[in-house]
Amino acid sequence: MKTHKDLHVFNGSMDLTKVIYKLTLNFPKEEVFSLTNQIRRAAVSVPANISEGAGRRNVKEYKYFLRISSGS
């Protein structure tokens, strides 16, 4: 692996995040600060945690962030 950007799961999570943002644009306006926000943050946390883990210096920390990502 060269970087985290070479991982299929990272690229797929980025694509999913874009889809989530497009879908939630059609949610009711009263949901913008509750359900919409929660769904968007969950989607963004997957690639964010993969990136964060890849920036760590050892494999143990990287695996920790991958586990967090899978929980999202």
C-alpha positions in Angstrom: 0.0 0.0 0.0 1.4 3.4 -1.0 -1.1 5.6 0.9 -4.6 5.4 2.4 -5.9 6.8 -0.9 -5.0 3.5 -2.6 -7.4 1.6 -0.4 -10.7 0.6 -2.0 -12.5 1.2 1.3 -11.2 4.8 1.5 -12.3 5.6 -2.1 -15.7 3.9 -1.5 -16.3 5.8 1.7 -15.5 9.1 -0.1 -18.0 8.2 -2.8 -20.6 7.3 -0.2 -20.0 10.6 1.6 -20.8 12.5 -1.6 -23.9 10.4 -2.1 -25.0 11.0 1.5 -24.6 14.8 1.1 -26.7 14.8 -2.1 -29.4 12.7 -0.6 -29.7 14.7 2.6 -30.2 17.9 0.6 -33.8 16.7 0.1 -34.4 16.1 3.8 -37.0 18.4 5.5 -35.5 21.7 6.6 -36.4 21.0 10.2 -34.0 18.1 10.2 -30.9 20.1 9.1 -29.5 20.3 12.6 -30.5 16.9 13.9 -30.9 13.8 11.6 -29.2 15.4 8.6 -26.2 16.5 10.6 -25.9 13.2 12.3 -26.0 11.2 9.1 -23.5 13.5 7.4 -21.0 13.4 10.3 -21.2 9.6 10.4 -20.4 9.4 6.7 -17.5 11.8 6.9 -16.0 10.1 9.9 -15.2 6.9 7.9 -12.7 8.5 5.4 -11.5 10.9 8.1 -10.6 8.2 10.5 -8.8 6.2 7.7 -6.8 9.3 6.8 -6.1 10.0 10.5 -4.8 6.5 11.1 -2.7 6.5 8.0 -0.9 9.6 9.3 0.1 7.8 12.5 3.6 6.4 13.0 2.9 2.8 13.9 0.6 0.0 12.8 -1.1 -0.3 16.2 -2.4 3.3 16.0 -3.4 2.8 12.4 -5.5 -0.3 13.3 -7.1 1.7 16.1 -8.4 4.3 13.7 -9.5 1.7 11.2 -11.6 0.1 14.0 -13.1 3.5 14.8 -13.8 4.0 11.1 -15.6 0.6 10.8 -17.8 1.6 13.7 -19.0 4.6 11.8 
